[in-house]
Amino acid sequence: MPKDAVDSTAADSEKDVHDGERESSSKSDGEGQCSIDSPEIDPSPKDTPAMGVKSIDEPGPGGVLAKVLSRTTSRISIDPGPPPDGGLAAWTQVLMVHLIVFNTWGYINSFGVFQTYYVATLGHPPSDISWVGSVQIFLLFFVGTFSGRATDYGLFRITFLIGSILQLIGVFMTSLSTKYWQLFLAQGICTGLGNGLIFCPALSLLSTYFSRKRSLAIGIAAAGTATGGVVFPVIVRQLLPKLGFPWTVRVVGFVMLAVQAVTLTFTKPRLPPRKTGPIVEWGAFKELPYALFAIAMFLNFWGLYFAFYYIGSFGRDILGISQAEAISDLLILNGVGLFGRLIPAHLADRYFGPLNTIIPFSFISGLLLYCWSAVRSKGGLVGFAVIYGLFASGIQSLFPATLAGLTSDLKKAGVRMGMVFSVVSFACLTGPPLAGALIQRRDGSYLYAQMFAGSVMIGGCMTLMACRVSKNGWKRARV
């Protein structure tokens, strides 16, 4: 065949292909989607291949190509695939959740500074003041039941926005508070509600980005508790004598506002919404490992925050240290949490698994609370703050990762995480005030409260061991 004829034939074929593509594109633009019930097509001779071979885009119910494209598009929209377990997008979410934890748990873990100030200025006993912090933690966990389900439903952005607004309103209203009931409403209830709408959705979102490195990712995010637990007390310690309480709290609020603006911009859900399903999946509690884990975390958190709330009061009341030294002890307790969250997370991902790792951290934390009763010097209190801060932070870090490992369907991560958070919320609500009541009952002695906190954490450790056996038996396994 002459070259000109070949070129002409090739050009005609290419023109036909482009014409077909334009026709298909025009049709797609008109309908908005691939349909498996498209209208009949009147094929021109160029659309019918020779030798009786049928075209993949032949007339019929959409053609084979349309069917394949439609099914592929549907599958992509429903299932984005396994967690990326790394990459820029995933690690960006880790940074964002770290900042979210900085604003929520970092602020909460700084309550010991406020407790010391409130006891000195309001004239209320420590057990009364601790209700403010306890309600704040209670609402953070309890509201997680509903905010977690809202995240699964596809309402992450609006839930996060409302939570941020409530959180900041609570902080700025705290700066205007001069009475106990005002602090309770602003710092306890309003900020607590905001934290609850923020924390659980952020954590469940992060768990969908990681599988093999999940413990490390959550550990890095949870280290925001340590950074916030250092930054906020330092702000209070430096500014309170110079600016007074109102403007010191406002500075804290402006820091939180800047952080929330960044996180609201860059946090991004990975999985498509799960529109169906209950707010509470009661069937999950029929799974023995899940139910035992919920009980274990209730017991652990019942005693865990006693030291975070009362280490400053213990130093002042029992050892006679100054206000500045009491704040320094709290800074140490929070600061070592950076290592206490990263080290166990690395051990869990690399060697043992989160459930195997959290058990010894629970046991040693309970044992340290017993040992706290023997502290009689400033140096001993600093040593307790360092060691207890390391191990108690490990529990906080491994808790979400272990819970995520008990959830096979990540689309249910929000609701199942929120359910356990709600169980834990009642422990956080009653633990510190109960410890404060025990201190009052003993005329200022901390012994009964220390024994209570240590005992419930040892009980939590034993329940975690039962959870481990119910999940994998006595055999060696990385869980």
C-alpha positions as CSV (number, residue, x, y, z in Angstrom):
1,M,0.0,0.0,0.0
2,P,1.4,3.5,-0.8
3,K,2.6,5.6,2.1
4,D,0.1,8.4,1.4
5,A,-2.7,5.9,1.6
6,V,-1.4,4.5,4.9
7,D,-1.1,8.0,6.3
8,S,-4.6,8.8,5.2
9,T,-6.0,5.6,6.7
10,A,-4.2,6.3,10.0
11,A,-5.5,9.9,10.1
12,D,-9.0,8.7,9.4
13,S,-8.7,6.1,12.2
14,E,-7.3,8.7,14.6
15,K,-10.1,11.1,13.7
16,D,-12.7,8.4,14.4
17,V,-11.2,7.7,17.8
18,H,-11.2,11.4,18.7
19,D,-14.8,11.8,17.4
20,G,-15.8,8.9,19.6
21,E,-14.1,10.3,22.6
22,R,-15.8,13.7,22.1
23,E,-19.2,12.0,21.7
24,S,-18.6,10.0,24.8
25,S,-17.4,13.0,26.7
26,S,-20.4,15.1,25.6
27,K,-22.8,12.3,26.7
28,S,-21.0,11.9,30.0
29,D,-21.2,15.7,30.6
30,G,-24.9,15.7,29.8
31,E,-25.8,12.8,32.2
32,G,-23.3,13.5,34.9
33,Q,-22.4,9.8,35.4
34,C,-21.8,6.5,33.8
35,S,-25.2,4.7,33.5
36,I,-25.8,1.0,33.0
37,D,-29.2,1.9,31.5
38,S,-28.0,4.4,28.8
39,P,-30.2,5.0,25.7
40,E,-29.8,3.0,22.6
41,I,-26.9,4.1,20.4
42,D,-27.2,4.2,16.6
43,P,-23.8,2.9,15.6
44,S,-22.2,4.2,12.4
45,P,-20.2,1.8,10.2
46,K,-16.9,3.0,11.7
47,D,-18.1,1.8,15.2
48,T,-18.6,-1.8,14.1
49,P,-15.4,-3.8,13.8
50,A,-14.8,-6.1,10.9
51,M,-15.0,-9.9,10.9
52,G,-18.0,-9.9,13.3
53,V,-16.0,-9.0,16.4
54,K,-18.3,-7.0,18.8
55,S,-17.1,-3.7,20.0
56,I,-16.6,-3.3,23.7
57,D,-18.7,-0.1,23.4
58,E,-21.5,-1.8,21.4
59,P,-25.2,-0.9,21.8
60,G,-26.9,-2.4,24.8
61,P,-27.2,-1.7,28.4
62,G,-24.3,0.7,28.6
63,G,-21.8,-1.6,26.9
64,V,-19.0,-3.6,28.5
65,L,-16.7,-0.6,28.9
66,A,-19.5,1.5,30.5
67,K,-20.2,-1.3,33.0
68,V,-16.5,-1.6,33.9
69,L,-16.1,2.1,34.3
70,S,-19.2,2.4,36.4
71,R,-18.3,-0.5,38.7
72,T,-14.7,0.8,39.0
73,T,-15.9,4.3,39.9
74,S,-18.4,3.0,42.4
75,R,-15.8,0.7,44.0
76,I,-13.3,3.6,44.3
77,S,-15.9,5.9,46.0
78,I,-16.8,3.2,48.5
79,D,-13.5,1.6,49.3
80,P,-10.3,3.8,49.3
81,G,-8.2,0.8,49.9
82,P,-6.0,-0.2,52.9
83,P,-4.5,2.4,55.2
84,P,-1.5,4.1,53.5
85,D,0.6,3.5,56.7
86,G,2.8,6.5,55.9
87,G,3.3,9.2,53.3
88,L,2.8,13.0,53.4
89,A,-0.9,12.9,53.8
90,A,-0.9,10.4,56.7
91,W,1.9,12.0,58.6
92,T,0.3,15.4,58.2
93,Q,-2.7,14.0,60.0
94,V,-0.4,12.8,62.8
95,L,0.9,16.4,63.2
96,M,-2.7,17.8,63.2
97,V,-3.9,15.3,65.8
98,H,-0.8,16.1,67.9
99,L,-1.9,19.8,67.9
100,I,-5.5,18.8,68.7
101,V,-4.3,16.8,71.7
102,F,-2.1,19.7,72.6
103,N,-5.2,21.9,72.9
104,T,-7.4,19.3,74.6
105,W,-5.4,17.0,76.8
106,G,-2.5,19.4,77.2
107,Y,-4.9,22.0,78.7
108,I,-6.6,19.3,80.8
109,N,-3.3,18.0,82.2
110,S,-2.5,21.6,83.2
111,F,-5.4,21.7,85.5
112,G,-3.2,21.0,88.5
113,V,-1.9,24.6,88.1
114,F,-5.4,25.9,88.2
115,Q,-6.4,23.7,91.1
116,T,-3.6,25.0,93.2
117,Y,-4.6,28.6,92.4
118,Y,-8.3,28.0,92.9
119,V,-7.9,26.4,96.3
120,A,-5.8,29.4,97.4
121,T,-8.1,32.1,96.1
122,L,-11.6,30.7,96.2
123,G,-11.5,29.1,99.6
124,H,-13.0,25.8,98.5
125,P,-11.5,22.4,99.4
126,P,-9.5,20.4,96.8
127,S,-12.3,17.9,96.4
128,D,-14.7,20.7,95.3
129,I,-12.2,22.2,92.9
130,S,-11.3,18.8,91.3
131,W,-14.9,18.5,90.1
132,V,-14.2,21.2,87.6
133,G,-11.3,19.2,86.0
134,S,-13.2,15.9,86.4
135,V,-16.3,17.2,84.6
136,Q,-14.0,18.4,81.8
137,I,-12.5,15.0,81.3
138,F,-15.9,13.3,81.7
139,L,-17.5,15.3,78.9
140,L,-14.4,14.8,76.6
141,F,-14.9,11.1,76.9
142,F,-18.7,10.9,77.2
143,V,-19.5,13.1,74.2
144,G,-17.2,10.9,72.2
145,T,-20.0,8.4,71.8
146,F,-22.0,10.9,69.7
147,S,-19.1,12.8,68.1
148,G,-17.5,9.5,67.0
149,R,-20.7,8.3,65.3
150,A,-21.1,11.7,63.7
151,T,-17.6,11.3,62.2
152,D,-18.5,7.9,60.8
153,Y,-21.7,9.5,59.3
154,G,-19.6,12.1,57.5
155,L,-20.1,15.1,59.7
156,F,-16.5,15.4,60.9
157,R,-16.0,19.0,59.7
158,I,-19.1,20.5,61.3
159,T,-18.6,18.5,64.5
160,F,-15.0,19.7,64.7
161,L,-16.0,23.3,64.0
162,I,-18.7,23.4,66.7
163,G,-16.3,21.7,69.2
164,S,-13.6,24.3,68.5
165,I,-16.1,27.2,69.1
166,L,-17.3,25.7,72.4
167,Q,-13.8,25.0,73.6
168,L,-12.7,28.6,73.0
169,I,-15.8,30.2,74.4
170,G,-15.2,28.1,77.6
171,V,-11.6,29.3,77.9
172,F,-12.4,33.0,77.4
173,M,-15.4,32.8,79.7
174,T,-13.0,31.2,82.3
175,S,-11.0,34.4,82.2
176,L,-14.1,36.3,83.3
177,S,-15.0,34.0,86.1
178,T,-14.6,35.0,89.7
179,K,-16.8,32.4,91.5
180,Y,-16.8,28.6,91.8
181,W,-20.0,28.1,89.9
182,Q,-18.8,30.3,87.0
183,L,-15.6,28.3,86.7
184,F,-17.6,25.0,86.8
185,L,-19.8,26.2,83.9
186,A,-17.0,27.7,81.8
187,Q,-14.0,25.5,82.3
188,G,-15.8,22.4,83.3
189,I,-18.9,22.1,81.1
190,C,-18.4,24.4,78.1
191,T,-14.7,23.6,77.5
192,G,-15.4,19.9,78.2
193,L,-18.2,19.7,75.7
194,G,-16.0,21.4,73.1
195,N,-13.1,18.9,73.8
196,G,-15.5,16.0,73.5
197,L,-16.6,17.1,70.0
198,I,-13.0,17.4,68.9
199,F,-11.0,14.6,70.5
200,C,-12.7,11.4,69.6
201,P,-13.3,12.3,65.9
202,A,-9.7,13.3,65.5
203,L,-8.4,10.1,67.1
204,S,-10.7,7.8,65.1
205,L,-9.8,9.7,61.9
206,L,-6.1,9.1,62.6
207,S,-6.6,5.4,63.2
208,T,-7.8,5.0,59.6
209,Y,-4.5,6.2,58.1
210,F,-2.3,3.6,59.8
211,S,-2.2,-0.2,60.3
212,R,1.3,-1.5,61.0
213,K,2.5,1.8,62.3
214,R,-0.7,2.7,64.2
215,S,0.7,2.6,67.7
216,L,3.6,4.9,66.7
217,A,1.3,7.3,64.9
218,I,-1.1,7.6,67.8
219,G,1.9,7.8,70.2
220,I,3.3,10.8,68.4
221,A,-0.2,12.4,68.3
222,A,-0.8,11.6,72.0
223,A,2.5,13.3,72.8
224,G,0.6,16.5,72.3
225,T,-0.5,16.0,75.9
226,A,3.1,16.4,77.0
227,T,3.8,19.4,74.9
228,G,0.6,21.1,76.0
229,G,1.1,20.0,79.6
230,V,4.4,21.9,79.6
231,V,3.5,24.9,77.5
232,F,0.3,25.9,79.3
233,P,1.7,25.6,82.9
234,V,4.7,27.6,81.8
235,I,2.4,30.4,80.4
236,V,0.5,30.4,83.7
237,R,3.6,30.4,85.8
238,Q,5.3,33.2,83.9
239,L,2.2,35.5,83.3
240,L,0.1,35.0,86.4
241,P,2.2,37.1,88.7
242,K,2.6,39.8,86.0
243,L,-0.8,40.0,84.2
244,G,-3.2,38.4,86.7
245,F,-5.6,35.6,86.2
246,P,-7.9,37.0,83.5
247,W,-5.3,38.0,81.0
248,T,-3.2,34.9,81.6
249,V,-6.1,32.7,80.7
250,R,-6.8,34.9,77.6
251,V,-3.3,34.4,76.4
252,V,-3.9,30.6,76.8
253,G,-7.1,31.1,74.8
254,F,-5.3,33.0,71.9
255,V,-2.7,30.2,71.7
256,M,-5.5,27.6,71.4
257,L,-7.3,29.7,68.8
258,A,-4.2,29.8,66.6
259,V,-3.7,26.0,66.9
260,Q,-7.3,25.3,66.2
261,A,-7.3,27.4,63.0
262,V,-4.4,25.3,61.7
263,T,-6.0,21.9,62.6
264,L,-9.4,22.9,61.1
265,T,-7.7,23.7,57.8
266,F,-5.6,20.5,57.4
267,T,-7.5,17.6,59.0
268,K,-9.1,15.4,56.4
269,P,-11.1,12.2,56.8
270,R,-9.9,9.3,54.6
271,L,-12.9,6.9,54.6
272,P,-16.3,7.6,53.0
273,P,-19.3,8.2,55.3
274,R,-21.1,5.2,56.9
275,K,-24.6,6.5,56.8
276,T,-26.3,3.5,58.4
277,G,-25.7,2.0,61.8
278,P,-26.7,2.8,65.4
279,I,-25.1,5.4,67.7
280,V,-24.2,2.7,70.1
281,E,-23.2,-0.8,68.8
282,W,-24.4,-2.9,71.7
283,G,-23.2,-6.0,70.0
284,A,-19.6,-5.0,70.5
285,F,-20.0,-5.6,74.2
286,K,-20.8,-9.2,73.4
287,E,-17.2,-9.6,72.2
288,L,-15.4,-10.6,75.4
289,P,-12.0,-9.0,74.6
290,Y,-13.8,-5.7,73.8
291,A,-15.9,-5.8,77.0
292,L,-13.0,-6.7,79.2
293,F,-10.9,-3.9,77.7
294,A,-13.6,-1.4,78.5
295,I,-13.7,-2.6,82.1
296,A,-9.9,-2.5,82.3
297,M,-9.7,1.1,81.1
298,F,-12.4,2.1,83.5
299,L,-10.3,0.8,86.4
300,N,-7.1,2.3,85.1
301,F,-8.5,5.8,84.5
302,W,-10.2,5.7,87.8
303,G,-6.9,6.1,89.5
304,L,-4.6,7.5,86.8
305,Y,-5.3,11.2,87.1
306,F,-5.1,11.4,90.8
307,A,-1.4,12.2,90.7
308,F,-1.9,14.8,87.9
309,Y,-4.4,16.7,90.0
310,Y,-2.9,16.4,93.4
311,I,0.9,16.2,93.1
312,G,1.1,20.0,93.6
313,S,-1.2,19.9,96.6
314,F,0.7,17.0,98.1
315,G,4.0,18.9,97.8
316,R,2.6,22.0,99.5
317,D,0.5,20.3,102.2
318,I,2.8,17.4,103.1
319,L,6.3,18.6,102.1
320,G,5.9,22.3,102.5
321,I,7.2,23.3,99.1
322,S,6.4,26.6,97.4
323,Q,3.8,27.3,94.7
324,A,6.6,27.6,92.1
325,E,8.1,24.3,93.1
326,A,4.6,22.7,93.0
327,I,4.2,23.9,89.4
328,S,7.6,22.6,88.5
329,D,6.7,19.1,89.7
330,L,3.6,19.2,87.5
331,L,5.8,20.3,84.6
332,I,8.1,17.4,85.1
333,L,5.1,15.0,85.4
334,N,3.8,16.2,82.1
335,G,7.1,16.8,80.3
336,V,8.4,13.2,80.7
337,G,5.2,12.1,79.0
338,L,6.7,13.0,75.7
339,F,9.1,10.0,76.1
340,G,6.4,8.0,77.9
341,R,4.2,8.1,74.8
342,L,6.8,7.5,72.1
343,I,8.8,4.7,73.7
344,P,5.9,2.3,74.4
345,A,4.4,3.1,71.0
346,H,7.6,2.1,69.3
347,L,7.8,-1.1,71.4
348,A,4.2,-1.9,70.6
349,D,4.7,-1.5,66.8
350,R,8.1,-3.1,66.6
351,Y,8.0,-6.0,69.0
352,F,5.0,-6.8,71.2
353,G,1.8,-5.2,70.0
354,P,-0.2,-2.6,71.9
355,L,-2.2,-5.0,74.2
356,N,0.9,-6.8,75.3
357,T,2.7,-3.5,76.0
358,I,0.0,-1.7,78.0
359,I,-0.2,-4.5,80.6
360,P,3.1,-3.9,82.3
361,F,2.7,-0.1,82.1
362,S,-0.6,-0.5,83.9
363,F,0.9,-2.7,86.6
364,I,4.0,-0.4,87.2
365,S,1.8,2.7,87.4
366,G,-0.4,1.1,90.1
367,L,2.7,0.0,92.0
368,L,4.2,3.6,91.8
369,L,1.0,5.0,93.4
370,Y,1.5,2.7,96.3
371,C,5.2,3.9,96.5
372,W,4.1,7.5,96.5
373,S,2.9,7.1,100.1
374,A,6.5,6.6,101.1
375,V,7.7,9.9,99.6
376,R,9.0,12.3,102.4
377,S,11.3,14.7,100.5
378,K,11.4,17.1,97.6
379,G,13.8,14.9,95.7
380,G,11.6,11.9,96.3
381,L,8.6,13.7,94.8
382,V,10.6,14.7,91.8
383,G,11.7,11.1,91.3
384,F,8.1,9.9,91.6
385,A,7.0,12.6,89.1
386,V,9.6,11.4,86.5
387,I,8.9,7.6,86.8
388,Y,5.1,7.8,87.2
389,G,4.9,10.3,84.3
390,L,6.7,7.9,82.0
391,F,4.5,4.9,82.8
392,A,1.1,6.7,83.2
393,S,1.7,8.4,79.8
394,G,2.3,5.0,78.3
395,I,-1.2,4.0,79.2
396,Q,-2.7,7.1,77.7
397,S,-0.8,6.6,74.5
398,L,-1.5,2.9,74.1
399,F,-5.1,3.1,75.1
400,P,-6.5,4.3,71.7
401,A,-4.1,2.1,69.7
402,T,-5.1,-1.0,71.6
403,L,-8.8,-0.2,71.2
404,A,-8.3,0.3,67.4
405,G,-6.7,-3.1,67.3
406,L,-9.9,-4.6,68.7
407,T,-11.9,-3.1,65.8
408,S,-11.7,-5.1,62.6
409,D,-13.9,-2.8,60.5
410,L,-12.3,0.7,60.5
411,K,-15.5,2.3,59.3
412,K,-16.9,1.5,62.8
413,A,-13.8,2.9,64.6
414,G,-15.5,6.1,65.6
415,V,-18.6,4.5,67.2
416,R,-16.6,1.7,68.9
417,M,-14.0,4.1,70.2
418,G,-16.7,6.5,71.4
419,M,-18.4,3.7,73.4
420,V,-15.3,2.9,75.4
421,F,-14.6,6.6,75.9
422,S,-18.1,6.9,77.4
423,V,-17.3,4.0,79.9
424,V,-14.0,5.7,80.8
425,S,-15.7,9.1,81.2
426,F,-17.4,8.0,84.4
427,A,-14.1,6.8,85.9
428,C,-12.6,10.2,85.1
429,L,-15.6,12.0,86.5
430,T,-15.6,10.2,89.9
431,G,-11.9,9.3,90.4
432,P,-10.3,12.6,91.4
433,P,-13.2,13.9,93.6
434,L,-13.4,10.5,95.3
435,A,-9.6,10.8,96.0
436,G,-10.2,14.3,97.4
437,A,-13.0,13.1,99.6
438,L,-10.6,10.4,101.0
439,I,-8.0,13.0,101.8
440,Q,-10.6,15.1,103.7
441,R,-11.8,11.9,105.5
442,R,-8.2,11.4,106.7
443,D,-7.9,15.0,107.9
444,G,-5.5,15.9,105.1
445,S,-3.6,12.6,104.9
446,Y,-3.1,11.3,101.3
447,L,-2.6,7.7,102.3
448,Y,-6.1,6.4,101.7
449,A,-6.3,8.2,98.3
450,Q,-3.0,6.8,97.2
451,M,-4.0,3.2,98.2
452,F,-7.3,3.6,96.3
453,A,-5.6,4.9,93.2
454,G,-3.0,2.2,93.2
455,S,-5.5,-0.6,93.9
456,V,-7.8,0.2,91.1
457,M,-5.0,0.4,88.6
458,I,-3.7,-3.0,89.7
459,G,-7.2,-4.3,89.2
460,G,-7.2,-2.7,85.7
461,C,-3.9,-4.5,84.9
462,M,-5.4,-7.9,85.9
463,T,-8.5,-7.2,83.7
464,L,-6.1,-6.4,80.8
465,M,-4.5,-9.8,81.3
466,A,-7.9,-11.4,81.1
467,C,-8.6,-9.5,77.9
468,R,-5.3,-10.7,76.4
469,V,-6.1,-14.4,77.3
470,S,-9.6,-14.1,75.9
471,K,-8.3,-12.7,72.6
472,N,-5.3,-15.0,71.9
473,G,-5.2,-17.6,74.8
474,W,-1.9,-18.2,76.6
475,K,0.1,-18.6,73.4
476,R,2.7,-16.1,72.5
477,A,1.4,-13.6,70.0
478,R,1.9,-10.0,69.0
479,V,-1.4,-8.3,69.9
